[in-house]
């Protein structure tokens, strides 16, 4: 006798979840995407120079939500920034269903599988803070970095800050002691001087005002505490070589990409001493693989999503997408092998896609 299986909750069926979300997305898009942006800036947000040059124009290459995005570069200080920048409505629209909702399981699996990278990031703190009591991970997402870091710092208490509901899930599942939902500059007064280490790993580039975030990190650190920052390097040779297919551009989410010299000067101005700058150690060898995947995904028929108008993709479209991605498999494999082969040279040849700064609060 066969035991009847319980009927799956319709909320868990992707096609039905997408169909349920489609009217809301289409209502948002009926008014166009121009309303999602602030007015275009005439000055660099980092140094106030007017010497701006357009560096990149692109679209959303990951979710394929409608919209066009421009990155400008300041010719005086090298700061690269989204211009015009998304406003609050725009950030809500483009982040929706990326880390939470429809994207939660996919992104959760991706971050959970990056334990080796997370341990490498955490290990960089050891020479400067061998046994911190409390650690705050800013932009923690689902708290997977803290799980990996605990292998190296078993006696450290890890808290996390994030805007998404993933931080609350991380606390419930024990990845964090405290999951604080909100913006660090707003939470900082209540956390002043509580932490021995603050980490900002691929976080600053997502923020509307990186300088304000650095000031907040200074506030929550105790004197002598260590700040760990890792961000994409806009001066990477891969950025020029791959153009719009360079994954760390990550439009429309990445609002600011600052060269290391800019961050160093700002940190020193607000009371930090920079202890170390790492490039090869911060490199994540995925540039060529990601570029090939983004290109193939751009060419192939899109998967169903509630921000696409009309009916879901039919059988022929789904088959065409699968066939195109399968045909591109040799390119993906070759790109992945090249990424691994070239990785040891990235830091020495200027191809590192990220850099890491460690700084101590000295005043």
C-alpha positions in Angstrom: 0.0 0.0 0.0 1.4 3.4 -1.0 1.3 6.2 1.5 -0.2 9.4 0.1 2.3 12.3 0.0 1.1 15.6 1.3 0.3 18.1 -1.3 3.0 20.7 -1.8 2.2 24.1 -0.5 1.4 26.3 -3.6 3.7 29.0 -2.1 6.6 26.6 -2.6 5.9 26.0 -6.3 8.1 28.4 -8.3 5.7 28.9 -11.2 2.8 29.8 -8.9 5.0 32.1 -6.8 6.1 33.9 -9.9 2.5 34.2 -11.2 1.4 35.6 -7.8 4.1 38.2 -7.9 3.7 39.2 -11.6 0.8 41.7 -11.1 2.7 43.7 -8.5 5.8 43.9 -10.6 3.9 44.9 -13.7 2.1 47.6 -11.7 5.5 48.9 -10.6 6.8 48.9 -14.2 3.7 50.5 -15.7 5.1 53.9 -14.5 8.5 53.3 -16.2 11.9 53.1 -14.5 13.0 56.7 -14.6 11.3 57.3 -11.3 13.7 54.9 -9.6 16.7 57.3 -10.0 17.9 60.4 -8.3 18.8 63.3 -10.6 22.2 62.9 -12.3 25.1 64.3 -10.4 27.5 66.8 -11.8 30.1 66.3 -9.1 32.1 63.3 -7.8 30.5 62.1 -4.5 34.0 61.3 -3.1 36.1 64.5 -3.9 33.5 66.9 -5.4 35.4 67.2 -8.7 33.4 68.0 -11.8 35.9 66.0 -14.0 33.6 63.1 -14.7 33.7 60.6 -17.6 31.3 57.8 -18.5 33.0 54.5 -17.9 30.2 52.0 -18.5 26.6 51.7 -19.7 24.8 48.4 -19.1 21.6 46.6 -18.1 20.7 44.2 -15.3 22.7 41.1 -16.4 21.7 38.9 -13.5 18.0 39.3 -12.8 17.2 40.9 -16.2 14.9 43.5 -14.6 14.2 46.4 -17.0 16.4 49.5 -16.8 19.6 51.0 -18.0 22.5 52.0 -15.7 25.5 54.2 -16.1 28.8 54.2 -14.2 30.9 57.4 -14.2 34.5 57.7 -13.2 36.1 60.8 -11.6 39.2 61.7 -13.5 40.7 63.4 -10.4 40.4 60.8 -7.7 39.4 57.6 -9.7 36.2 57.0 -7.8 33.6 55.1 -9.9 29.9 55.5 -9.1 26.5 54.8 -10.5 25.2 58.1 -12.0 22.3 58.7 -11.8 22.0 56.7 -8.6 19.1 54.6 -7.6 16.8 56.2 -5.0 15.0 54.3 -2.2 12.2 53.1 -4.5 14.8 51.9 -7.0 16.9 50.1 -4.5 13.8 48.3 -3.1 12.7 47.3 -6.6 16.0 45.9 -7.8 16.9 44.2 -4.6 13.5 42.6 -4.3 13.7 38.8 -4.8 17.5 38.8 -5.2 18.7 37.9 -1.7 15.2 37.1 -0.3 12.0 35.8 -1.8 12.5 34.1 -5.1 16.3 34.3 -4.9 16.7 33.3 -1.3 17.4 29.6 -1.8 19.7 30.0 -4.8 21.8 32.7 -3.1 21.8 30.9 0.2 23.3 27.8 -1.4 25.9 30.0 -3.2 27.1 31.7 -0.1 27.0 28.5 2.0 29.3 26.9 -0.5 32.0 29.6 -0.1 33.4 28.5 3.2 37.0 28.3 1.9 36.8 31.9 0.7 35.2 33.1 4.0 37.9 31.4 6.1 40.6 33.0 4.0 39.0 36.4 4.7 38.7 35.7 8.4 42.3 34.5 8.6 43.6 37.9 7.5 42.5 39.2 10.9 44.6 36.8 12.9 47.9 38.7 12.9 46.1 41.8 14.1 43.5 40.5 16.5 44.1 36.9 17.6 41.3 36.5 20.1 38.5 39.1 19.7 35.6 38.9 22.1 32.9 40.4 19.9 32.8 40.7 16.1 30.2 42.6 14.0 29.8 41.5 10.4 28.1 44.3 8.4 26.1 43.2 5.3 26.1 39.7 6.7 23.3 38.3 4.6 22.5 34.9 5.9 25.5 34.9 8.3 27.5 32.3 6.4 30.8 34.2 6.8 30.4 34.1 10.5 30.0 30.3 10.5 33.3 29.9 8.6 35.1 32.5 10.8 34.0 30.7 13.9 36.3 27.8 12.8 39.3 30.2 13.4 37.8 32.1 16.3 35.8 29.6 18.3 35.6 31.8 21.4 34.4 34.9 19.6 30.7 36.1 19.7 29.5 37.0 16.2 26.7 39.6 15.5 25.5 40.6 12.1 23.8 43.6 10.5 21.8 43.5 7.3 18.7 45.2 5.8 17.3 41.9 4.6 15.2 39.4 6.6 18.1 36.9 6.1 19.8 38.3 9.1 16.9 37.3 11.3 16.9 33.8 9.8 20.7 33.6 10.6 20.0 34.4 14.3 17.2 31.8 14.5 19.4 29.2 13.0 22.3 30.0 15.3 24.8 31.5 12.8 24.7 34.8 14.7 24.4 35.6 18.3 22.4 38.7 17.3 20.9 39.5 13.9 20.4 43.3 13.7 18.2 44.4 10.8 18.8 47.9 9.6 21.5 50.4 8.5 24.7 50.5 10.4 24.9 54.4 10.6 21.4 54.3 12.3 22.3 51.4 14.6 25.8 52.7 15.5 24.9 55.0 18.4 23.4 52.0 20.3 26.4 49.8 19.5 29.2 52.3 20.3 32.5 50.8 21.4 31.1 47.2 21.7 33.2 45.4 19.1 36.8 44.2 18.7 36.5 43.5 15.0 34.1 44.9 12.4 34.0 43.2 8.9 32.7 44.8 5.8 33.1 42.2 3.1 31.8 43.3 -0.3 29.4 45.6 1.4 30.6 49.2 1.0 30.0 49.1 -2.8 26.3 48.5 -2.1 25.9 51.6 0.2 24.6 55.0 -0.8 27.3 56.8 1.3 30.5 54.7 2.0 32.1 57.5 4.0 29.2 57.5 6.4 29.5 53.8 6.8 33.2 54.1 7.7 32.4 56.6 10.3 29.8 54.3 11.8 32.3 51.4 11.8 34.7 53.7 13.8 31.9 54.4 16.3 31.1 50.7 17.0 34.7 49.6 17.4 36.5 49.9 20.7 39.8 51.8 20.7 42.4 49.4 19.2 39.7 47.4 17.4 40.3 46.2 13.8 38.3 46.9 10.7 38.3 44.4 7.8 37.2 45.7 4.4 37.0 43.9 1.1 35.7 45.5 -2.0 35.9 45.1 -5.8 38.9 46.9 -7.3 37.7 49.3 -10.1 41.3 49.4 -11.4 41.5 45.7 -12.1 42.7 44.9 -15.5 39.8 42.5 -15.9 37.4 45.4 -15.5 38.9 46.9 -18.7 39.3 43.6 -20.5 35.8 42.3 -19.9 33.8 45.5 -20.1 30.1 45.1 -19.1 30.7 41.3 -18.6 32.9 41.9 -15.6 30.8 40.5 -12.7 32.0 43.0 -10.0 30.2 45.8 -11.8 27.1 44.1 -10.6 24.6 46.7 -11.8 22.3 48.0 -10.5 23.4 47.0 -7.0 26.9 48.4 -6.8 26.7 52.1 -6.3 30.3 53.0 -5.4 33.6 51.5 -6.3 36.5 53.2 -4.7 40.2 52.8 -5.4 42.3 51.6 -2.5 44.1 54.9 -2.2 40.8 56.7 -1.6 39.7 54.4 1.2 43.1 54.5 2.8 43.0 58.3 3.0 39.5 58.4 4.3 40.3 55.8 7.0 43.3 57.7 8.2 41.4 61.0 8.3 38.7 59.6 10.7 41.1 57.9 13.1 42.3 54.6 11.7 45.8 53.4 10.9 45.9 51.1 7.9 47.8 47.9 8.8 47.7 45.9 5.6 46.6 46.1 2.0 46.1 42.8 0.2 45.3 42.2 -3.5 46.2 38.7 -4.6 44.9 37.3 -1.4 41.5 39.0 -2.0 41.2 37.8 -5.6 38.3 35.5 -6.3 39.1 33.5 -9.5 35.8 33.7 -11.3 36.2 36.6 -13.8 36.4 34.6 -17.0 33.8 32.0 -16.0 31.3 34.7 -14.9 31.9 36.7 -18.1 31.1 33.7 -20.3 28.1 32.8 -18.2 26.7 36.4 -18.3 27.2 36.5 -22.1 25.5 33.1 -22.6 22.7 34.0 -20.2 22.2 37.3 -22.0 21.9 35.6 -25.4 19.6 32.7 -24.3 15.9 33.1 -23.8 15.2 34.3 -20.3 13.9 32.1 -17.5 10.4 33.0 -16.1 10.3 35.9 -13.8 7.5 38.2 -12.6 9.1 41.3 -14.0 8.9 39.9 -17.5 5.5 40.8 -19.2 3.3 38.3 -20.9 3.1 34.6 -20.6 5.8 32.4 -19.1 8.3 30.9 -21.5 6.9 28.0 -23.5 8.4 24.6 -24.0 10.3 25.7 -27.2 11.8 28.7 -25.4 12.9 26.5 -22.4 14.4 24.0 -24.8 16.2 26.7 -26.7 17.7 28.1 -23.5 18.9 24.6 -22.3 20.4 23.9 -25.8 22.3 27.2 -25.8 23.7 26.8 -22.3 24.7 23.2 -23.1 26.4 24.3 -26.3 28.3 26.9 -24.2 29.5 24.3 -21.7 33.0 23.9 -23.3 33.5 27.6 -23.1 32.5 27.7 -19.4 34.8 24.8 -18.6 37.7 26.5 -20.4 37.1 29.8 -18.7 37.0 28.1 -15.3 40.3 26.4 -15.9 41.9 29.6 -17.1 40.6 31.4 -14.0 42.3 28.9 -11.8 45.5 28.8 -13.9 45.9 32.6 -13.9 44.8 33.2 -10.2 48.3 33.0 -8.7 49.4 35.9 -11.0 46.4 38.1 -10.4 47.9 40.2 -7.6 51.2 40.7 -9.4 49.8 41.6 -12.8 47.0 44.0 -11.7 44.2 41.5 -12.5 43.0 41.0 -8.9 39.3 41.7 -8.9 39.2 42.9 -5.3 41.4 44.3 -2.6 41.4 43.9 1.2 42.3 46.6 3.8 42.9 46.0 7.5 42.9 49.0 9.7 43.1 49.7 13.5 41.1 52.4 15.3 43.9 54.4 16.9 42.0 57.5 17.9 
